[in-house]
Amino acid sequence: MSLTVMVARALAICRACVRLVVRRPAPGVTLVDLTIPDLPPAFEGYRIAALADFHHPAGGDLNWLQNTVHLVNATSPDIIALLGDYGESFKRARSLSRHWYREALAELTPHIARLHARDGIVAVLGNHDYYADADAVTAWLSQLGVNVLVNRTLSVMRKDQTLRIAGIDDVFEGRHEPMVGSDISTREPTVVLSHNPDGVLHLHPELRVDVVIAGHTHGGQIVIPGFGAPLTMTSVCGRRSASGWVPNSRTALYVTRGLGEQLPLPIRFNCAREALLLQLTKDQHPA
């Protein structure tokens, strides 16, 4: 047995012991408006619910996810976006990670199946999905009726009007494509899903993109008052911009704090879990 596998198993035992005491609370729902001046009238008030970074440990508590599904469904989203990292994995312990993922995905299945939105569910993949088995994760999502947008674009139609929702592959482990399967010559409002916030830096400069929704950072997971997040695992997010609206040179970028954690211990500090609800509007709402 390799040292890496031994360490990974030791970490798993530590996490299991902590979870005997620690239980994940259900996240809050964060409602955020995005103004798009030329938004087609049919999409006024269109709601995108985004869930990121499940990091479900096989055998772990699922009450939080049951509550999350109830909360999200109660918001009546038009579409639900899953932003990757569905289980726990380690890059240097792929065989063990595949085993963990098989169990975790099976446990997630009945809960993901209860999510409901008018235009269905779309998803992208995260780096931890690749550490385990990206093909297996894609097959699992597809079997659940989820539209996996890996460098692909979905055109949502309402009254002959169009909203594009695209997904870019993970910028660390996948093969991201700057065009994300979109036609650069068309100018429909476009929402891009990216597990990693750095995906915003890899989009074609001439492609219309109104907003990128991302996860990956867990909001920093541990946020020190007066300092910020020591670790964001991205280049576009700083210690004071590990979540929320993140300034960048390309387009609007919202990074959700997500649902789970992946450090050796399942701990968050000063960084609450969240389910994001992004609402599109044509007019600027008063603060």
Rosetta blueprint (number, residue, H / E / L):
1 M L
2 S L
3 L H
4 T H
5 V H
6 M H
7 V H
8 A H
9 R H
10 A H
11 L H
12 A H
13 I H
14 C H
15 R H
16 A H
17 C H
18 V H
19 R H
20 L L
21 V L
22 V L
23 R L
24 R L
25 P L
26 A L
27 P L
28 G E
29 V E
30 T E
31 L E
32 V E
33 D E
34 L E
35 T E
36 I L
37 P L
38 D L
39 L L
40 P L
41 P H
42 A H
43 F H
44 E L
45 G L
46 Y L
47 R E
48 I E
49 A E
50 A E
51 L E
52 A L
53 D L
54 F L
55 H L
56 H E
57 P L
58 A L
59 G L
60 G L
61 D L
62 L L
63 N H
64 W H
65 L H
66 Q H
67 N H
68 T H
69 V H
70 H H
71 L H
72 V H
73 N H
74 A H
75 T L
76 S L
77 P L
78 D L
79 I E
80 I E
81 A E
82 L E
83 L L
84 G L
85 D L
86 Y L
87 G E
88 E L
89 S L
90 F L
91 K L
92 R L
93 A L
94 R H
95 S H
96 L H
97 S H
98 R H
99 H H
100 W H
101 Y H
102 R H
103 E H
104 A H
105 L H
106 A H
107 E H
108 L H
109 T H
110 P H
111 H H
112 I H
113 A L
114 R L
115 L L
116 H L
117 A L
118 R L
119 D L
120 G L
121 I E
122 V E
123 A E
124 V L
125 L L
126 G L
127 N H
128 H H
129 D H
130 Y H
131 Y H
132 A H
133 D L
134 A H
135 D H
136 A H
137 V H
138 T H
139 A H
140 W H
141 L H
142 S H
143 Q H
144 L L
145 G L
146 V L
147 N E
148 V E
149 L L
150 V L
151 N L
152 R E
153 T E
154 L E
155 S E
156 V E
157 M E
158 R E
159 K L
160 D L
161 Q E
162 T E
163 L E
164 R E
165 I E
166 A E
167 G E
168 I E
169 D L
170 D L
171 V L
172 F L
173 E L
174 G L
175 R L
176 H L
177 E L
178 P L
179 M L
180 V L
181 G L
182 S L
183 D L
184 I L
185 S L
186 T L
187 R L
188 E L
189 P L
190 T E
191 V E
192 V E
193 L E
194 S E
195 H L
196 N L
197 P H
198 D H
199 G H
200 V H
201 L H
202 H H
203 L L
204 H L
205 P L
206 E L
207 L L
208 R L
209 V L
210 D L
211 V E
212 V E
213 I E
214 A E
215 G L
216 H L
217 T L
218 H H
219 G H
220 G H
221 Q L
222 I E
223 V L
224 I E
225 P L
226 G L
227 F L
228 G E
229 A L
230 P L
231 L L
232 T L
233 M L
234 T L
235 S L
236 V L
237 C L
238 G L
239 R L
240 R L
241 S L
242 A L
243 S L
244 G E
245 W E
246 V L
247 P L
248 N L
249 S L
250 R L
251 T L
252 A E
253 L E
254 Y E
255 V E
256 T L
257 R L
258 G L
259 L L
260 G L
261 E L
262 Q L
263 L L
264 P L
265 L L
266 P L
267 I L
268 R L
269 F E
270 N L
271 C L
272 A L
273 R L
274 E E
275 A E
276 L E
277 L E
278 L E
279 Q E
280 L E
281 T E
282 K L
283 D L
284 Q L
285 H L
286 P L
287 A L
